[in-house]
Amino acid sequence: MALFFIQYYLYHLPKGDGTGRHNIRTILEESLEHEKQGLVLYHQLLHHSEKKSVLVEDFARKMIDEEEIHVGEIYKMLMSPETLQERYVGPWPTK
């Protein structure tokens, strides 16, 4: 889903520095905000559907799961390569 938003924003650039050029970090930050807003809305849907509709509850839970994965993916894309290396693989090998 994150890739979709990157592609979308490349064609529908909502913000920028006034030059018409946009960097990937800005696009990712906007995508992250969008994913977080979606997460809040799905939590609200889950809250309002509890004990009323099992189908809607299940849908909301699945969407919350997907949105949380997307948020994590975007956070990883926003990290520096060094931070990713240290967090997920270990320290850089020394010579």
Contacts in CASP RR format, 6 or more apart in sequence:
PFRMAT RR
TARGET T0000
AUTHOR 0000-0000-0000
METHOD contacts of the structure
MODEL  1
MALFFIQYYLYHLPKGDGTGRHNIRTILEESLEHEKQGLVLYHQLLHHSE
KKSVLVEDFARKMIDEEEIHVGEIYKMLMSPETLQERYVGPWPTK
1 35 0 8 1.000
1 66 0 8 1.000
1 70 0 8 1.000
2 28 0 8 1.000
2 31 0 8 1.000
2 35 0 8 1.000
2 70 0 8 1.000
2 73 0 8 1.000
2 74 0 8 1.000
2 77 0 8 1.000
5 27 0 8 1.000
5 30 0 8 1.000
5 31 0 8 1.000
5 34 0 8 1.000
5 35 0 8 1.000
6 24 0 8 1.000
6 27 0 8 1.000
6 28 0 8 1.000
6 31 0 8 1.000
9 22 0 8 1.000
9 27 0 8 1.000
9 30 0 8 1.000
9 31 0 8 1.000
10 22 0 8 1.000
10 27 0 8 1.000
13 20 0 8 1.000
13 22 0 8 1.000
14 30 0 8 1.000
15 22 0 8 1.000
15 26 0 8 1.000
15 30 0 8 1.000
16 22 0 8 1.000
16 26 0 8 1.000
25 78 0 8 1.000
28 74 0 8 1.000
28 77 0 8 1.000
28 78 0 8 1.000
29 78 0 8 1.000
31 74 0 8 1.000
32 71 0 8 1.000
32 74 0 8 1.000
32 75 0 8 1.000
32 78 0 8 1.000
35 67 0 8 1.000
35 70 0 8 1.000
35 71 0 8 1.000
35 74 0 8 1.000
36 71 0 8 1.000
38 67 0 8 1.000
39 64 0 8 1.000
39 67 0 8 1.000
39 68 0 8 1.000
39 71 0 8 1.000
42 60 0 8 1.000
42 63 0 8 1.000
42 64 0 8 1.000
42 67 0 8 1.000
43 60 0 8 1.000
43 64 0 8 1.000
45 56 0 8 1.000
45 59 0 8 1.000
45 60 0 8 1.000
45 63 0 8 1.000
46 57 0 8 1.000
46 60 0 8 1.000
46 61 0 8 1.000
46 64 0 8 1.000
49 56 0 8 1.000
49 57 0 8 1.000
49 60 0 8 1.000
50 57 0 8 1.000
76 84 0 8 1.000
79 87 0 8 1.000
82 92 0 8 1.000
85 91 0 8 1.000
85 92 0 8 1.000
END
